[in-house]
Amino acid sequence: MFLMTNNITIGDFKPFKCTSVSWNRSIDNYADSAKITMPGVGRLKKGGDQYGLPVSSGMLFKKGMPVEIACGYNGNNSVRFKGFVKKINYSIPLEIECEGYSYQLQADKKTLKKNYEHTTVRKILEDVVAGTGVKLSAQIPHIPVIKAPMAGLSGVKVLEWLKENMLLTAYFNFDELYVGLRYVDVKRSQEVVHRLGWNVIKDKELDFDESKSDTKVNITLEVRKSTGVKKKVEAPAEGGKKSFVVVGVDPESDFLKKLHKDIQTKEYHKGYSGKLTCFLDPVCDLNMVSVIRDARYIERAGKYVIESVEGSFSSSGGRQKVGVGVKL
């Protein structure tokens, strides 16, 4: 028998139970989010069986308080979200909106005061996360930067700049920030097995897009040198073409070839994509590998990169909606 259990921690309060909770994390969005609902009125426990007078639950919590959400079965609760209280909706039941550790990089908490030349992405990020409690991933690659105008930008605006101008992927693994390539040179040591019809509740959203199966896309990267001359990185092949302009990256660095391969992988995969609706176990996390086993449709079986996780926990049950991307 499986008993659904959860622990919610906000600020210095002891872990408590919620009415319902949901969370959303994706490698396409560095701002993790969650929502907690709980009774609008509660009593503070004094000790033993003694309780204080009823108080409005919303008055106990404040914006910016740290939040941790854990849930699972039979007391084996796994952490699903870490972040901070972003907004309190004084409704019945009470709703608490939360944001992941990108909350610590907002303009009112972190703003860079200088521009950067002849440095690396990691060194820029070290300045971004200093004093915020955010850790940098050990997997961040060496990315030489020629010039990056960062003065006056908040931490989240820096992440946006790196995504838009250097075509990098940026996301949080709870309190750990990763910025770099999406697929190339990314280590994925953990695998979870999803057996369709067994530990997968719904698989209708796992699609095979025939229009992509035979599509060939050639990626061209253009980087402007200090002399004004554009350097191109391309792989001659047949098929359609897409061009991307890269800003800030050292045009002579080997990283450009890896970036080219990374974008090529994203644009030219075999058309498998979609989401699986699963139970709370096995726990799925970003950049893990989903090993899908399907006895009915062999073409859907294989290993996929987990690119998003949406979760929910309520009286209706506990679910994970796992978004898969490129087939490895």
N, C-alpha and C positions, 0 to 999 in steps of 0.2 A: 504494500500500500504506500502511495506517495502522498505526503502532506506538504502543501505549498507553504513556504515560510519566507519571511523577509525581515530585514533590519534597515532602518533609515537613521542616519546620524546627521544632525544639523547643529553646527556650533558646538558648544560644550554640553549639550543635552545628551543624556544616555540614549542608546539606540531604542527606537520605538517602532511600532507597526503603523502602516498606512492603509488607507482605503483602497487606493490604486496608485500605480506609478507607471510611467512610460519613459523611454529613453531613445535617443537617436544619435548614431555616430557614423561618419563616412570619411573615406580618404579624399573625397571631393569637397569636403567642408570642414575647415579647422575648428568651427564653433560647435562642439558637442552640445546637445540640449537634453533636458529632462523635465518632466512635470510630475509633481507629487500632489495627491489629493488626500485630505484627512478631515476628520470631524472639525467643525467650526468652533466647537466649545470643548474644553478639556479640563481636567483637574490635575494639579501638580501633586505628586506623591510625596508625603512628608517622611514616611517610614512605616514599615509593617503594613497594616491595613488602613492607615490614616491618610486621608486626602484633604487637600485644601479646598477653598471655595472655587466654583466654576470660573474659568477665565477664557477669554477669547483666544483661540489658538494663534490667530494671526498676530496678536500683540507680543507673542513670545519670540518671534523670529524677525530678523532684520536683513535688509539687503546686504550682500557681501559675506554672509556667514558661510563657512565651508560646508559642503554636502557630500555624503557618500551613500550610495544606494547599493544594497546587496540583496539578492534573493535566490531562491533555489527550492530544493525539496528536503524535507526531513531535517531541517536545521543546517544543511550543507549549503550555506549561502555564498555565492560568488559575487564579487564586486562587478557591477554593471556600469557604474557611472561615478565619476568624481568631478566636483566643480564647486559652484558657489550659487547662493540665492541671487537671482537676477530681478525677480518681481514677485510680489505677493498680491494675489487677487482675493479680496475680502468677500468671498461668496460662500454659499453653503452647498456642498462641502468646501472647505478652504482649498485654494489652489496655490501651489508654490512653483513658479517657473525658475528653472536653473540653467546655467550656462557652464560649459566646461572650463578648462584652465585658460582658454582664450580671454576669459573675463579679466584675467590679471594683466592683459596686454592692451586694454582699452585706453583711450586718450587721457582719461582722468587719472590713470595709474602709471602709464609708461609712454614717454615721448623721446625720440632720439634728437640730439642737438647738433649733429654734424653729418656731413656727407662723407662718402668713403671712396678711396682710390687705392688700387693695387693691394687688394686684401682678399679674403675668402668669405664665402657665405657663412661658414661657422663662426668666424670672428665677428661678423655683423650680428649674428644671432646671440652670441655671448653678451653683447651689449643690450640686446633687446630683452633678454630674460633675467638680467642681473637684478637681484633683489625682489623677484616676483614669485619665487617658489617653483618656477617652471624649470624642468631639467631638459637637457638636449640629448637626443638619441645618439648612441655610439655609431649608428649606421649612416649618419649624415655624411655624404661623400665630400671629397675635396673638390670644391668648385671655385676656380680663380675668378676674381671680379676685377675688372678694369676700372669701372666707375659706377657708383650708385648714389644718386641724390636722395638721401634719407633725412636730412635736417627737417624737423618739424613734423615728422610722421610718427603716428602712434605705433605700438607693436603690431596691432592687427593690420594697419595700413602697410607696414613693412612686408608682412606675409602676402598681402594682396599684390604688392609691387613685384615680389619675387615670383609669384604665380603668373602674373600677366606679362611681365617683361622677360623673365628668364625661363618661363614655361616649366616651372618646378611644381612638384606636388607637396602640399603642406597639410599636415593633420596632427592631432594629438592622440597619444596612447595614454589616456588619463592625464597625468601631470607631466608626461614626456613628449616633447615636441620633435617631430621629424620633418625635415625639409630636404628634398632631393629628388631622385628619380622615382618613377612609379613602379617599374618592374625590373629594370636592369640592375644587377649587383645587389638586389635586396634579398637578404637571408630570411627564409621562411622555414623555421625548424618544426613548427607545430602543425599537425594535421588533425582534422576532425572528420569522422566518417558519417555521411548522410546516406542512409539506405531508404530509397523511395518506397513508400508503403509500409515502412517500419518505424523509424524515428523521425520521419518527415510527414507532417500533417497534410500540407498542400504543396504541389509542385507544378501547378498550372501556369505559374508565372516564369518558369524556366523555359525559355523559348529558343528555337533555332531559327535564325533569320537567314532564309535562303538567299536573299539579296546580297548578303555579306559574304557568303561562303565562297563565291568565285570572284569577289572584288579584289583588285590589286591597287594599292595606293602607294605612290612614291612620294616620300616626304623630302622637301628641300628646306634646309635651314639657312637663313641669311643673317650674317653678323657684320656690322659696319666697323671697319678699322678706324684708327685715329686719323689716317690719311684720307678717309672718306670713301675708300674702296670697299666694296662689299665682298665678303668671303662666303662662299656657298659650300654647304655640306649636303651631298646628295648621293643616292645610289641608283645608277641607271638601270631601269627595268621598264617593262611594258605596263600599261594601265594608266589610271587617272593620276593626277598630280595635285598635291597640296603644298603650299608654301607657308612657312612661319618665320617671323622676324624675331631674333633674339637680341636683347639689349643687356649690356653690362658684362656679359661673359667675355673672358679673354679669348679673342678669336684664334689664338695659336694653341689653345689648350686641347688636350686629348678628351676633355670632358664633352666637347661638342659632338664627337662621334658617338659617345654613350647616350647623350641626349637625343640624337638623331635616331638611334636604335630604339630608345624608349618610346618615342612618339610613334615610330613605325609599328611597334608592337601593339600600341593602343589602337591605332587606326586600322591595322590589318590583322584582325583575328578572325576566327572561323565562324563568327556569327552566334556563338553560344552566349547567352546572357539571361539575366532575370533574377528572380528571388525564390527562396524556399522558405516555407513557414514551418518552423520546428518547435519542439518543446524547449524548456529552459536548459536542458542538458542534452548533448554536450555543449559546454559554454563556447561560444564563437566570438572571435575578436578580429579586429582589422588586420589584414595582411596574413592571416592564417590561411591554410589551404583546406578547402572543402573537397573531400574525396567522395564524389557522388557515385553511388552504385545503383544501377537501374537494370533489372533483369528483363524488362519489357522492351525498352528502347536503348539498345547498346550504344547508339551514337551520342546519347546524353551522358553516358558514364565517363568519368575522368576526374582530373584534378583541376580545380578552379581557384583563383585568387578571391578571397573574401574582401569585398570593397565597401560594404556597409552592413550595419547591424541595427535593426529597429526592434525594440523589445517592449513588452507590456506585462503587467502583473495586476490582477484584479480578481474579484469573485468569479469572473467568467473563466479564469484560468491564466496560465503563464505561457507566453509565446515569444519566440525570436523569429524575426523575418530577416533572413540572411541574403544579402545581395552579392551575387557572384559576377566576376568579370572575365578576364582572359583565361582561356583554358591552357594549362601548362603542358 
